[in-house]
Amino acid sequence: MVYTPHEPVKAEKLINTYVGLLPQYTLLPNLFIKEGIANYADAKDDTISFKVEGRLPARRYAFRNNRSAEIVFDQYKERKVSVTLSDHIYSAVEITDEQVDFDGTNPNSLFPRQTSAVAEGINHLCSSVVEDAPYNFVIGGAEFNLRKSLLEARKVMNKLRVPGRRYAVVGSDFEQALLEDEKLSFANVVGDARAGQVLAEAQLGRLYGFDFLRDDTIDPETMYVFVDGAFVLANGAPTVPSSVGFGASAAYDGIAMTWLRQYDLRKVQDQSLVHTWAGTRYVKDVFLDWEDTPGIGGEVVGEYEHFARGIKVTLGGTSSAPSLTAGGGSPNAAQLAERALAADVGIDSTTIWQGA
């Protein structure tokens, strides 16, 4: 009889196969900037900083002037955004020998479900930072005129002049309202290969410069409009301990996790753990404002930082924006209001759009 050598299943092969299928469970992380955790080792308070490109103003020097004034030399400064690893997301199961021999259950069969559970946990973490971000502009009462509210959102984003691809992530009720509105017609969009299956399934289409997608982990009556650089996800796979005989780590498109298996002799059962480290953060900006100075004019880099990469739109409720008056907020709020002409924001139940 010919001897056939035993070929054990390799953890590396399995985890690479299933982690590659994770994008179908991670809509929001696909819209985030992704950062690895290599720089977290020995970092104070488990926090690292990554660079955000600085901004340089364009200035003017009067043509054929008398040269009594000097040109202005600007100093280029990059800003930093700090991200703290805040969550240890995991899925752990125990499988008894009876389950393996009589129920057809084993760690390999449950592993795909564990990876999807961890991926969904990452997505929930991302939805939390999207919902909790300090939105300076909220457009309320969109149910009275969805088209007007979408155009209002577009106008505010245009006036904020935040660069990047624009996404409109909607909850389930907001999606239903959009689909039932006969005034709206979404253009078909070819799915982004990096985003995978989930974007193709959740994408409503493109309208007014936004890619519309549905996410069921956010508030059902809300839409969050933001650019692709609005949020950061720091994620990494925990180290495989040397004492574990069956374990491996894998990453795909910025999502990483580790799989460990061991046998518990005391309870005669197998144990399987899939886990990952993760942290999220929103990104603030400074503005470039135009200043007309006689002889020497041009842009000026703003002093204050604002979260201006996203706005919030709700089916009900009322609108809000930073106040232009000194008594209505801090100087940075007033600067933000002036930039976006906050007085124009307001599609709610008190406006002429009600019942339109």
C-alpha positions in Angstrom: 0.0 0.0 0.0 1.3 3.4 -1.0 1.8 5.7 2.0 0.1 9.1 1.6 1.7 11.7 3.9 -0.7 13.7 6.1 -1.0 17.3 5.1 -2.3 19.4 8.0 -4.4 22.4 7.4 -2.3 25.5 7.8 -3.5 28.4 9.8 -1.8 30.9 7.5 -3.7 29.5 4.5 -7.1 29.6 6.1 -6.8 33.0 7.6 -5.5 34.6 4.4 -8.5 33.0 2.5 -11.2 34.3 4.9 -9.7 37.7 5.8 -9.7 38.4 2.0 -13.5 38.1 2.1 -14.0 40.6 4.9 -14.9 43.7 2.8 -18.4 42.5 2.5 -18.8 43.2 6.3 -16.9 46.4 6.5 -18.6 49.2 4.6 -17.5 52.1 6.8 -13.9 51.1 7.3 -13.6 51.1 3.5 -14.3 54.8 3.5 -11.7 55.6 6.2 -8.0 56.4 6.1 -6.4 53.2 7.4 -3.3 53.2 9.6 -1.3 50.2 10.8 -0.2 49.8 14.4 3.6 49.2 13.8 4.3 52.6 15.3 2.3 51.9 18.5 5.0 49.9 20.2 6.1 51.8 23.3 3.9 54.7 22.3 2.7 56.7 25.3 -0.9 55.9 26.3 -1.2 53.6 23.2 -1.5 56.7 21.0 0.3 57.6 17.8 0.2 60.6 15.6 0.1 60.6 11.8 0.7 63.6 9.6 -1.9 65.7 7.8 -0.5 67.8 5.0 0.0 71.4 5.8 -1.3 74.3 3.7 0.6 77.1 2.0 -1.2 80.3 1.0 -1.0 82.0 -2.4 0.0 85.7 -2.0 0.0 88.7 -4.3 2.7 91.3 -4.9 1.7 94.4 -6.8 3.1 94.6 -10.3 5.6 97.4 -10.9 5.3 98.6 -7.2 7.9 100.8 -5.6 9.4 97.9 -3.6 8.8 99.7 -0.3 7.2 96.5 1.1 8.8 93.1 1.3 7.2 89.9 0.1 6.0 87.5 2.9 7.8 84.2 3.5 5.4 81.6 4.9 6.5 78.7 7.1 5.2 75.3 6.0 3.7 73.3 8.9 2.3 69.8 9.0 -0.4 69.0 11.5 -0.8 65.8 13.4 -3.8 63.7 14.2 -3.5 61.4 17.2 -5.3 58.1 17.2 -5.5 55.9 20.3 -6.0 52.2 20.3 -9.2 51.9 22.2 -10.7 48.5 21.5 -9.8 44.8 21.5 -12.4 43.2 19.3 -12.7 39.5 19.4 -14.7 36.3 18.9 -14.0 33.2 21.0 -15.7 29.8 20.9 -15.3 26.5 22.5 -16.1 23.2 20.7 -16.5 20.0 22.5 -15.3 16.6 21.2 -19.0 15.6 21.0 -19.7 18.5 18.7 -16.8 17.6 16.4 -17.6 13.8 16.2 -21.4 13.9 16.1 -22.6 17.4 15.1 -20.2 18.2 12.3 -18.9 21.3 14.1 -15.2 22.2 14.3 -13.0 25.3 14.7 -12.4 25.4 10.9 -16.1 25.5 10.1 -16.7 28.3 12.7 -13.7 30.3 11.7 -15.4 32.2 8.8 -18.2 33.2 11.2 -15.7 34.4 13.7 -13.9 36.6 11.2 -17.1 38.1 10.0 -18.1 38.8 13.6 -14.9 40.6 14.2 -15.2 42.5 11.0 -18.7 43.6 11.9 -17.3 44.7 15.3 -14.8 47.0 13.4 -17.7 48.4 11.4 -19.6 49.2 14.5 -16.6 50.9 16.0 -16.4 53.1 12.8 -20.1 53.9 12.9 -19.7 55.1 16.5 -17.0 57.7 15.5 -19.1 58.8 12.5 -22.2 59.3 14.6 -20.3 61.0 17.5 -18.1 63.3 15.5 -18.6 67.1 16.3 -20.6 68.1 13.3 -20.7 71.9 13.0 -23.5 71.8 10.5 -26.7 69.8 10.8 -29.5 70.0 8.2 -32.8 69.0 9.8 -36.3 68.3 8.4 -35.0 66.7 5.2 -38.3 64.7 5.0 -40.1 67.9 3.9 -38.0 68.2 0.8 -35.3 65.7 0.2 -34.0 67.3 -3.0 -33.6 70.7 -1.3 -31.8 69.1 1.7 -29.4 67.3 -0.6 -28.7 70.5 -2.5 -28.2 72.3 0.8 -25.7 69.6 1.9 -23.9 70.0 -1.4 -23.8 73.8 -1.0 -22.3 73.7 2.5 -19.6 71.2 1.4 -18.8 73.4 -1.5 -18.4 76.5 0.7 -16.3 74.6 3.2 -14.0 73.7 0.2 -12.9 70.4 1.7 -11.2 68.2 -1.0 -11.8 64.5 -1.5 -14.4 62.1 -2.8 -17.8 62.7 -1.2 -19.8 60.0 0.4 -23.4 60.1 1.7 -23.9 57.2 4.1 -27.6 56.8 4.9 -29.6 54.8 7.5 -32.3 52.4 6.5 -35.3 54.8 6.9 -33.4 57.6 5.1 -32.6 55.2 2.2 -36.3 54.3 1.9 -37.3 58.0 1.7 -34.7 58.6 -1.0 -35.9 55.6 -3.0 -39.5 56.6 -2.8 -38.9 60.2 -3.9 -39.8 60.5 -7.5 -37.9 63.7 -7.9 -34.6 61.9 -7.4 -32.8 59.8 -10.0 -29.5 58.2 -9.0 -26.8 57.5 -11.6 -25.4 54.0 -11.8 -21.9 53.8 -10.4 -19.2 51.2 -11.2 -18.1 49.6 -7.8 -14.7 50.5 -6.5 -12.6 47.3 -6.6 -10.9 48.2 -3.3 -14.3 48.4 -1.5 -15.4 45.0 -2.5 -18.8 43.4 -2.5 -20.4 45.5 0.2 -20.2 48.8 -1.7 -21.8 47.2 -4.7 -24.7 45.9 -2.6 -25.1 49.0 -0.4 -24.6 51.6 -3.1 -27.7 53.5 -4.3 -25.9 55.4 -6.9 -24.4 58.8 -7.4 -26.2 62.1 -7.2 -25.2 65.8 -6.8 -21.5 64.7 -6.5 -22.1 62.2 -3.7 -21.8 58.4 -3.7 -24.8 57.2 -1.7 -24.5 54.1 0.4 -26.6 52.4 3.1 -25.2 51.3 6.4 -27.5 49.6 8.9 -25.4 50.3 11.9 -26.0 54.1 11.9 -29.2 55.9 13.0 -31.9 54.9 10.5 -33.2 58.4 10.0 -29.9 60.1 9.5 -27.5 60.7 6.6 -23.8 61.5 7.1 -22.0 63.4 4.3 -18.2 63.3 4.5 -15.1 63.0 2.3 -12.8 60.1 2.1 -10.3 61.7 4.5 -12.7 62.6 7.3 -12.0 59.6 9.5 -9.1 57.4 10.5 -9.1 53.7 11.5 -6.0 52.4 13.2 -6.0 48.6 13.1 -3.5 45.7 13.6 -3.3 42.0 14.3 -2.1 40.9 17.8 1.1 38.9 18.0 0.8 35.1 17.8 2.2 33.8 21.1 5.1 31.4 20.7 3.3 29.0 23.1 0.4 28.5 20.7 1.0 25.7 18.2 -1.8 26.8 15.8 -2.0 30.5 15.0 -1.5 33.1 12.3 -2.1 36.7 11.4 -3.4 38.2 8.2 -4.4 41.5 6.7 -6.4 42.6 3.7 -7.0 46.2 2.5 -6.0 47.6 5.9 -8.0 45.2 8.0 -5.9 42.8 10.1 -6.6 40.1 12.7 -5.1 37.1 14.4 -6.4 33.5 14.7 -5.4 31.2 17.6 -6.4 27.6 18.4 -5.6 25.4 21.3 -6.9 22.3 23.0 -8.1 22.4 26.7 -7.3 19.0 28.1 -9.1 19.8 31.4 -12.4 20.2 29.7 -11.8 18.1 26.6 -12.7 20.8 24.1 -11.1 22.9 21.4 -10.8 26.7 21.7 -10.7 29.2 18.9 -10.0 32.9 19.2 -10.1 35.6 16.4 -9.1 39.1 17.6 -7.8 42.5 16.5 -6.7 45.9 17.9 -8.5 49.0 16.7 -9.0 52.7 17.3 -10.7 55.5 15.4 -10.6 59.3 15.1 -12.0 62.2 13.1 -9.8 64.7 11.2 -9.8 68.4 11.7 -8.7 71.1 9.3 -7.5 74.7 9.1 -8.9 77.1 6.4 -7.2 79.3 3.9 -8.9 82.7 3.9 -8.4 85.6 1.4 -7.1 88.8 2.8 -7.0 92.0 0.7 -4.1 94.0 2.0 -3.0 97.1 -0.1 0.0 96.2 -2.1 0.4 92.7 -0.5 -2.6 90.5 -0.4 -3.5 86.8 -0.8 -4.5 83.8 1.3 -3.9 83.4 5.0 -3.7 80.1 6.8 -6.4 80.1 9.5 -5.6 79.9 13.2 -8.2 77.5 14.3 -8.9 73.8 13.6 -12.4 72.6 12.7 -14.1 69.4 11.9 -15.2 70.4 8.4 -15.0 67.2 6.5 -18.5 66.1 7.2 -22.1 67.3 7.9 -25.1 65.6 9.3 -28.6 65.5 7.7 -31.7 64.2 9.5 -35.2 63.4 8.3 -36.8 65.2 11.2 -35.5 67.7 13.7 -34.1 71.2 13.1 -31.0 72.6 11.6 -28.0 74.0 13.5 -24.8 75.8 12.6 -22.1 77.9 14.3 -23.2 81.4 15.2 -21.8 84.5 13.5 -22.3 86.6 16.6 -19.6 86.9 19.2 -22.0 85.7 21.9 -23.0 82.6 20.0 -19.7 80.7 20.3 -15.9 80.8 20.3 -13.9 82.7 17.7 -13.2 79.5 15.8 -17.0 78.8 15.6 -17.6 82.3 14.2 -14.8 81.8 11.6 -16.4 78.5 10.6 -19.8 80.1 10.3 -18.5 83.0 8.2 -16.7 80.5 5.8 -19.8 78.5 5.2 -22.4 81.3 5.4 -24.2 79.4 8.1 -27.3 81.6 7.9 -28.2 79.8 4.7 -28.4 76.4 6.4 -31.9 75.4 7.4 -34.2 72.9 5.8 -36.5 72.2 8.7 -40.1 72.3 9.7 -40.1 76.0 10.2 -39.1 76.9 6.6 -41.0 77.3 3.4 -40.0 73.8 2.3 -42.5 72.2 4.6 -45.0 70.1 2.7 -43.3 70.9 -0.6 
